[in-house]
């Protein structure tokens, strides 16, 4: 099963991504806002991981191999137990700089309600940076959505997890991490980036077995 596109659902997903992935503004803003999400490329990288839970699971497995944090395995288990790579997946195409989709319609919904303001920096007609100013009302709306529609809290939790995995990396660095997946990198331009659910599920199984075996050995050390 694959979700079909819907501007209003896309707007809700983007709202949570922008709120959870934001950082504090370093100086006062005329609007009174205190948060900013920096960069459209970074936003698209977040979008890809939220919309493709199997790729996010693979990233979590990478983190587990680096840190050994057991809670990461539980998070990945949850992704597959809930069949997220099937029922939550919203495909993206590979464009010149990686996973891409026009966000104009969804962003226009957020802008029309003054939840987000967009600031572009450039010279002449050339734009080299797009930032998203998160208005105070955006946080209130996100909380109300979760309170009124508990099922939509998944977007909040998932955006928070992606933000934790992304850390302070900018869009270019996040895209580079995503390009490390062969299936992603080898997708033809304009083609849909394929699922890696089966490979990631098998990798999870192997790492869980290794973790259990390691724990058994440790008992007798």
NULUMLO-996732 format. One record per residue (C-alpha): x, y, z; residue number from 1. Coordinates in pm, whole numbers, plus 32768, in hexadecimal, padded with zeros to 4 digits. Example, Ala and Ser with C-alpha at 12.3 -4.5 7.8 and 13.67 -1.06 7.14 Angstrom:
+------+------+------+-----+
:    x :    y :    z :   i :
+------+------+------+-----+
: 84CE : 7E3E : 830C :   1 :
: 8557 : 7F96 : 82CA :   2 :
+------+------+------+-----+
% end
This chain:
+------+------+------+-----+
:    x :    y :    z :   i :
+------+------+------+-----+
: 8000 : 8000 : 8000 :   1 :
: 807E : 815D : 7FA7 :   2 :
: 7FE6 : 82A1 : 8023 :   3 :
: 7F69 : 8385 : 7F11 :   4 :
: 7FC3 : 84F3 : 7F11 :   5 :
: 7EE4 : 85EC : 7FC5 :   6 :
: 7F47 : 875A : 7FF3 :   7 :
: 7EA6 : 8772 : 814C :   8 :
: 7F44 : 8632 : 81CB :   9 :
: 808E : 86A4 : 8136 :  10 :
: 8064 : 87EF : 81EC :  11 :
: 8031 : 873C : 8339 :  12 :
: 8167 : 8667 : 82FF :  13 :
: 8234 : 8798 : 82A1 :  14 :
: 81B7 : 8857 : 83CF :  15 :
: 823A : 874B : 84BA :  16 :
: 8383 : 872D : 83FC :  17 :
: 83B9 : 88A4 : 8407 :  18 :
: 8362 : 88C0 : 8579 :  19 :
: 842A : 8790 : 85EB :  20 :
: 8552 : 87D7 : 8508 :  21 :
: 8571 : 8946 : 855E :  22 :
: 867F : 89F4 : 8625 :  23 :
: 8687 : 8B3B : 86E5 :  24 :
: 86B4 : 8C7D : 8626 :  25 :
: 87FC : 8D21 : 8681 :  26 :
: 8767 : 8E7D : 8679 :  27 :
: 8611 : 8F17 : 86AB :  28 :
: 8521 : 8F05 : 8585 :  29 :
: 8428 : 9018 : 8527 :  30 :
: 830B : 8F1C : 8535 :  31 :
: 8359 : 8EB9 : 869A :  32 :
: 83B3 : 8D59 : 862B :  33 :
: 84C8 : 8CA7 : 86E6 :  34 :
: 84F5 : 8B6E : 8610 :  35 :
: 857E : 8B2C : 84B4 :  36 :
: 859E : 89FD : 83D3 :  37 :
: 86C9 : 8A39 : 82F5 :  38 :
: 86D1 : 89CD : 818B :  39 :
: 85E6 : 8932 : 808D :  40 :
: 86E1 : 881D : 8044 :  41 :
: 86DF : 87C0 : 81B5 :  42 :
: 8562 : 87C6 : 81B3 :  43 :
: 855A : 86D6 : 808B :  44 :
: 864F : 85EE : 813E :  45 :
: 8567 : 85E7 : 826D :  46 :
: 8440 : 85AC : 8186 :  47 :
: 84EB : 847F : 80EB :  48 :
: 852A : 83D2 : 823A :  49 :
: 83CA : 8417 : 82B9 :  50 :
: 832F : 839D : 8177 :  51 :
: 8411 : 826C : 8154 :  52 :
: 841E : 81B6 : 82A4 :  53 :
: 84FA : 80A0 : 8217 :  54 :
: 8610 : 8199 : 81C9 :  55 :
: 85E8 : 8233 : 8321 :  56 :
: 8602 : 80D6 : 83B9 :  57 :
: 8745 : 809F : 82F8 :  58 :
: 87CD : 81E5 : 8381 :  59 :
: 876E : 8178 : 84E2 :  60 :
: 8824 : 802E : 84A9 :  61 :
: 8959 : 80F2 : 8444 :  62 :
: 893F : 81B6 : 8588 :  63 :
: 8913 : 8075 : 8650 :  64 :
: 8A4F : 7FE1 : 85B8 :  65 :
: 8B0A : 811C : 861E :  66 :
: 8A7F : 8145 : 877D :  67 :
: 89E5 : 7FF9 : 87EB :  68 :
: 88B1 : 80AF : 8870 :  69 :
: 87B2 : 7F99 : 88A9 :  70 :
: 868A : 8088 : 889E :  71 :
: 86D4 : 80BD : 872D :  72 :
: 8688 : 7F4E : 86E8 :  73 :
: 853A : 7F78 : 8798 :  74 :
: 84EC : 80A6 : 86BD :  75 :
: 8541 : 7FE4 : 8581 :  76 :
: 8478 : 7EB8 : 85FA :  77 :
: 834E : 7F9F : 8620 :  78 :
: 8376 : 8022 : 84BC :  79 :
: 835D : 7EC4 : 842C :  80 :
: 825F : 7E3E : 8527 :  81 :
: 8171 : 7F51 : 84BA :  82 :
: 81B8 : 7F0D : 8348 :  83 :
: 821F : 8077 : 831A :  84 :
: 82F2 : 8038 : 81E0 :  85 :
: 81AE : 7FC4 : 813D :  86 :
: 8097 : 8094 : 81D3 :  87 :
: 8154 : 81D8 : 821C :  88 :
: 8229 : 81EF : 80E4 :  89 :
: 81FB : 831B : 8001 :  90 :
: 82F2 : 82F2 : 7EDE :  91 :
: 83D8 : 8406 : 7E67 :  92 :
: 848D : 8427 : 7D1E :  93 :
: 8603 : 8452 : 7CF8 :  94 :
: 8656 : 85A1 : 7C64 :  95 :
: 87A6 : 8648 : 7C20 :  96 :
: 87F4 : 8672 : 7D93 :  97 :
: 873E : 8544 : 7E1C :  98 :
: 85DD : 8501 : 7E97 :  99 :
: 84FA : 861A : 7E2B : 100 :
: 8394 : 868F : 7E1C : 101 :
: 8300 : 87E9 : 7DF2 : 102 :
: 8283 : 885C : 7F44 : 103 :
: 81D8 : 8999 : 7ECB : 104 :
: 806F : 892C : 7F05 : 105 :
: 80AA : 88AC : 8064 : 106 :
: 8181 : 89D6 : 80C4 : 107 :
: 807D : 8AC7 : 803B : 108 :
: 7F80 : 8A34 : 8130 : 109 :
: 806F : 8A74 : 8251 : 110 :
: 80C4 : 8BCF : 81D2 : 111 :
: 7F57 : 8C32 : 81A0 : 112 :
: 7F19 : 8BEC : 8311 : 113 :
: 8057 : 8CA6 : 8373 : 114 :
: 80EC : 8B6F : 8414 : 115 :
: 822A : 8B88 : 8348 : 116 :
: 82D5 : 8CA5 : 8294 : 117 :
: 83CE : 8C66 : 8180 : 118 :
: 8509 : 8D32 : 8157 : 119 :
: 85DF : 8D10 : 8023 : 120 :
: 873F : 8D93 : 7FFC : 121 :
: 87E4 : 8DC7 : 7EAF : 122 :
: 886E : 8EB0 : 7DAF : 123 :
: 878E : 8F23 : 7C97 : 124 :
: 86B5 : 8E00 : 7C28 : 125 :
: 87A0 : 8CFC : 7CBB : 126 :
: 8730 : 8C71 : 7E0A : 127 :
: 8841 : 8BC8 : 7ED4 : 128 :
: 878E : 8B92 : 8020 : 129 :
: 8626 : 8B64 : 8091 : 130 :
: 85D6 : 8B75 : 8203 : 131 :
: 848D : 8B37 : 82B5 : 132 :
: 8430 : 8C16 : 83DA : 133 :
: 8356 : 8B54 : 84CC : 134 :
: 824B : 8C35 : 855B : 135 :
: 81E5 : 8C08 : 86CB : 136 :
: 808A : 8BA2 : 865A : 137 :
: 811E : 8A75 : 85A1 : 138 :
: 8183 : 89CB : 86E5 : 139 :
: 8029 : 8A08 : 8777 : 140 :
: 7F80 : 8976 : 8642 : 141 :
: 8065 : 8844 : 8646 : 142 :
: 8009 : 8802 : 87B4 : 143 :
: 7E96 : 882E : 876B : 144 :
: 7EA6 : 873C : 8645 : 145 :
: 7F3D : 8631 : 8727 : 146 :
: 7E3C : 8674 : 8838 : 147 :
: 7D11 : 8673 : 874C : 148 :
: 7D86 : 855E : 8662 : 149 :
: 7E65 : 846A : 8724 : 150 :
: 7EA0 : 8392 : 85EF : 151 :
: 7F5D : 84B5 : 8554 : 152 :
: 8054 : 84B5 : 8674 : 153 :
: 811D : 83BF : 859F : 154 :
: 8191 : 84E6 : 84CD : 155 :
: 820C : 859C : 8601 : 156 :
: 82C6 : 846B : 8688 : 157 :
: 835B : 8418 : 8539 : 158 :
: 83CC : 857B : 84EE : 159 :
: 8470 : 8586 : 8646 : 160 :
: 8528 : 843F : 8600 : 161 :
: 85A0 : 84BD : 84AE : 162 :
: 8616 : 85FF : 8551 : 163 :
: 86DF : 8533 : 864D : 164 :
: 877F : 8466 : 8537 : 165 :
: 87C6 : 859A : 8464 : 166 :
: 8866 : 8658 : 8583 : 167 :
: 88FC : 87A2 : 8517 : 168 :
: 895B : 872A : 83BA : 169 :
: 88F6 : 880E : 829E : 170 :
: 883B : 87A5 : 8169 : 171 :
: 8970 : 8752 : 809D : 172 :
: 89F8 : 866A : 81AA : 173 :
: 88A8 : 85BE : 81DA : 174 :
: 8882 : 8585 : 8065 : 175 :
: 89E1 : 84F1 : 805D : 176 :
: 897A : 83FB : 816D : 177 :
: 8847 : 8398 : 80A6 : 178 :
: 8917 : 8368 : 7F6C : 179 :
: 89E2 : 8260 : 8025 : 180 :
: 88C1 : 816F : 7FE6 : 181 :
: 890B : 80C7 : 7E9A : 182 :
: 879D : 80A8 : 7E38 : 183 :
: 876D : 821C : 7E6E : 184 :
: 88AA : 8282 : 7DB9 : 185 :
: 8869 : 81A0 : 7C8D : 186 :
: 8702 : 820C : 7C53 : 187 :
: 86E9 : 82AB : 7AFD : 188 :
: 869F : 841E : 7AF2 : 189 :
: 8529 : 844D : 7AFE : 190 :
: 84F7 : 82EC : 7B82 : 191 :
: 844F : 828A : 7CC9 : 192 :
: 854A : 8234 : 7DD7 : 193 :
: 8503 : 80C4 : 7E27 : 194 :
: 84BB : 8026 : 7F76 : 195 :
: 85D2 : 7F7D : 803A : 196 :
: 84E5 : 7EE1 : 8137 : 197 :
: 8546 : 7D75 : 80F8 : 198 :
: 86BC : 7DB6 : 810E : 199 :
: 8697 : 7E8C : 8245 : 200 :
: 85B4 : 7D8E : 82F0 : 201 :
: 86B6 : 7C7C : 82B1 : 202 :
: 87CE : 7D5B : 8331 : 203 :
: 8703 : 7DA0 : 846C : 204 :
: 86D6 : 7C2B : 84A3 : 205 :
: 884C : 7BEC : 8487 : 206 :
: 88A8 : 7D09 : 8572 : 207 :
: 87A6 : 7C9C : 8674 : 208 :
: 8831 : 7B3A : 866F : 209 :
: 8991 : 7BBF : 8695 : 210 :
: 891F : 7C9B : 87B5 : 211 :
: 887F : 7B73 : 8869 : 212 :
: 89B0 : 7A9A : 8832 : 213 :
: 8A8F : 7BAE : 88B4 : 214 :
: 89BB : 7BCE : 89EC : 215 :
: 89CB : 7A56 : 8A29 : 216 :
: 8B47 : 7A56 : 8A0A : 217 :
: 8B5F : 7B81 : 8AF4 : 218 :
: 8AB1 : 7AB9 : 8C08 : 219 :
: 8BDD : 79D2 : 8C21 : 220 :
: 8CF1 : 7AD8 : 8C08 : 221 :
+------+------+------+-----+
% end
